[in-house]
Amino acid sequence: MVKHLEQAIRLSDSEKVIHQEARNLLDDVEKIIRDQNGTDLKTYVKAQEQFQLALDFMKKREWEKAIHALRASERIVDTLPPVYGNLGISHAQLGQKSLALAAFDKALELGPRYELAIANKAITRSLKEGEKLNSKIETVEYYKDYSMKNKSYLQQVIQEGFGNSDAKM
């Protein structure tokens, strides 16, 4: 979205409504990011690019590469709960229970209501140190699909009868 807004600003006449609306929306997004994450928009976008790279590695089950990309995202912006939640999944997939639980704890410290971390921590807690999670990974856009819509991921899982204990990223 940010790239498209920036492109709309670059390509439009500064006197046109589209230019002004795109500029206002981009300013609003940057204010929200600064307020919530203590960083500017450009830095946040860089962190999100590393996060997306990590998700791509996770989909290919390349856990070490995913961890590397997630750590790169963390070095850029260290306030994003999904970074730590996905670090937890990646460590759990490698059988690194204590590192996984520490990552889930950090995710919950930053986002106490981050239900994916709650669910994945519970699954990981049942493992023995060295035992790999070895579950299918399902992508969930938690903040977009649940949090922003005031829906509960955990409530949905309970209603569906715990039919699947796979990790969610």
Secondary structure, DSSP 8 states (H G I E B T S, - for coil): -HHHHHHHHHHS-TTSHHHHHHHHHHHHHHHHHHHHHSS-HHHHHHHHHHHHHHHHHHHTT-HHHHHHHHHHHHHH----HHHHHHHHHHHHHTT-HHHHHHHHHHHHHH-TT-HHHHHHHHHHHTS-TT------EE---HHHHTGGGT--HHHHHHHTTS----EE-
